[in-house]
């Protein structure tokens, strides 16, 4: 049986169909952002934050009380390691698995 195919809808365009593993890879790379949507039929859309396989449950607190995210854990950790954020920034799990 082949892997399920998914579509990703951003503010400007729709990508897909792509295998679920590709969307997971994109989430880990930080290419999938909060507010975007996915669909397995190109008709019914769900926010990426609500899709368990994308694991978008981590935010970054830069110390101002306004966490950014959520992101996939790998993407959030890469952003923290990039040096583009204040050194006091921390990873926050906004909900359990």
Secondary structure, DSSP 8 states (H G I E B T S, - for coil): ----EEEEE-SS-EEEEEEHHHHHHHHHHT-S-TT-EEESSSSS-EEGGG-GGG-EEEEEE-SSS--EEEEEHHHHHHHHHTT-S-TT-EEEE-S--
